[in-house]
Amino acid sequence: MSRVRRRYTPEYKAEAIRLVEHGGRPASAIARELGLSAEVLRTWVRQARAGRAPPAEVPENLEAENRRLRRELTQVTEERDILKKATVDSTGQ
């Protein structure tokens, strides 16, 4: 039986690496909290330190990014609801 390979975003990897490098706790404890294999986390840290896979930049202002994404979500939700209502109205239901 094959296992499904999980994919992680560069931002997630960068945050995990930051926790290891600046968290003051063992990588195994951080990996356990994140639901990762300790070896996977150690590999990410090794790659980041070697410069082969630098972690993606985490946006400086996460709050501004969150506000922007929430506004966009609200707009898209409203558009979806309008289209849904128009579809129901045109079918006469």
C-alpha positions, 0 to 999 in steps of 0.5 A: 500500500502506497502512502500519500505524500504531503506537500507543504508550502514554502511559508510553512517550511520557513516558519518551521525552520525559524522555530527550530533556529530561534525557538530554543527547543529541540527539533524533535519537539517542534516536529512533534508539535507540527505533526512532522517527522523529526527527520523531515524537519531536520532535512529542511533545516539542513537544506536551508543552512546549505543554501540549496532551498532557502525558505520563502520570504514570509510577508513582513506585514501579515496583518495587512495581507490578512486584511487584503485576503479577507476583503477579497474573500468577502467580494468573491463570496458576494459574487458567488451568492449573486450568481447563485440567486440569479441561477435560482431565479432564472430556473423558476425555483 
